[in-house]
Amino acid sequence: MSPRVLPTVLTAALIGGILAAAPAEATESHQRPIRLLGEKIVPNALPFQGTTVGGLSSIDYDPRTGGYALICDDRSAINPARFYTATFPVTAHGVGDVTFTGTKPLLRPDGTPYPPLTQNDPSKPQNEQTIDPEELRVDPWTGDYYWSQEGERTATTLIDPSVREARRDGKYVRDLPIPANEKMTPTAGPRQNLALEGFTFAGFGSLLASEVEGPLLQDGPMPTTTAGALSRITLQSRFGPVFAQYAYPQEPIFASPVPDGAFATTGVSSMLAVDQADPTKFLMMERSFVTGVGNKVRVYEIDTKGATNVLNVQSLSDAKHVKPVKKRFLFDAADLGLSTVDNLEGMTWGPKLPNGERSLIIVSDNNFSSTQVTQFAALAVPSERL
């Protein structure tokens, strides 16, 4: 079967729900727990090849090297927008040290680094303007990189979010199309800093699934302590065409800020296919921060089978006839025994472990702050939990 035929077949399975039902899950009493294998903290402001390590907003396993690729969400304010490669040994008995092995800037079509926000030129094409990098995935077909960025929404600047393809040296290849409802307009589209935060390959690499971190402006208000919200998941071909969107039910904010009225936020920070053979099941990382309380990070498994395709639904604010994706709680980072639950933003499957377990690697974004940490952790996830 040719690569260009494969997406059509998988999409039919995805939208039509014709995949065979999975075996019944093990009873709760027989499920092994998700457990922490180990964690490592990278020193703050670590210098590496002329850059400052920090702001690690995603992580992806690279089977070609056995290492990991990580995007940095520095908007060229400290160093040019960039990605890193690193090793992080993981076994059933623990983890080794994090060793950075390389870094390259992400490049514009003209071959130059992206400018900082303060030097943005709105007269240039959008794919040459400032970026807010968020997630990077290794292409399972070619080994190149696909990465997402959140764009910009201010009173004077509207830059669409995007998913872009780059070579392994950071050279620009192309922008993929995004749905019209995810483009920035004065009254609709993603909120500032709540756009394409997470995405993943699916369907043996033939599909891309992306998630808007928070509800679009036209889809209603952000979650509160008393109500959740609906954001959107988009499924498209790796070659570009958008096939479907699904409503994702986000949890309410877990606590009230202290003092009352202080900053509190929540949203999806990463998305990961459960299995490349199944284009309908994903892990969703919901990351929250509440002033005076701290962080809460929970991971859910979702299934898009049977959900309403909302690609042509103008607004989810009246969702009476919209069936969201099915959602199942997997774990709360607070229950893992981590030294701290910081600003976790990335996750990827790592090497397989004995006894049917899979390793799940997570990473935190320290926001280049001395009060936060760059944290790598590895979890053992038993097969019966998925």
Secondary structure as UniProt FT lines:
FT   TURN            3..5
FT   HELIX           6..16
FT   HELIX           28..30
FT   STRAND          35..42
FT   TURN            44..45
FT   STRAND          46..48
FT   TURN            49..50
FT   STRAND          51..53
FT   STRAND          60..62
FT   TURN            63..66
FT   STRAND          67..72
FT   STRAND          82..87
FT   STRAND          90..91
FT   TURN            92..93
FT   STRAND          94..95
FT   STRAND          99..105
FT   TURN            109..110
FT   HELIX           117..119
FT   TURN            122..123
FT   HELIX           126..128
FT   STRAND          133..138
FT   TURN            140..142
FT   STRAND          145..149
FT   STRAND          152..153
FT   STRAND          158..159
FT   STRAND          162..166
FT   TURN            168..169
FT   STRAND          172..175
FT   HELIX           180..182
FT   TURN            192..193
FT   STRAND          196..202
FT   HELIX           203..205
FT   STRAND          207..212
FT   HELIX           217..219
FT   STRAND          229..237
FT   TURN            238..239
FT   STRAND          242..250
FT   TURN            260..261
FT   STRAND          264..275
FT   TURN            276..277
FT   STRAND          278..290
FT   TURN            291..293
FT   STRAND          294..303
FT   TURN            305..306
FT   TURN            311..312
FT   TURN            320..321
FT   STRAND          326..332
FT   HELIX           333..335
FT   TURN            336..337
FT   STRAND          344..352
FT   HELIX           354..356
FT   STRAND          357..364
FT   TURN            367..368
FT   TURN            370..371
FT   STRAND          374..382
FT   HELIX           383..385
//
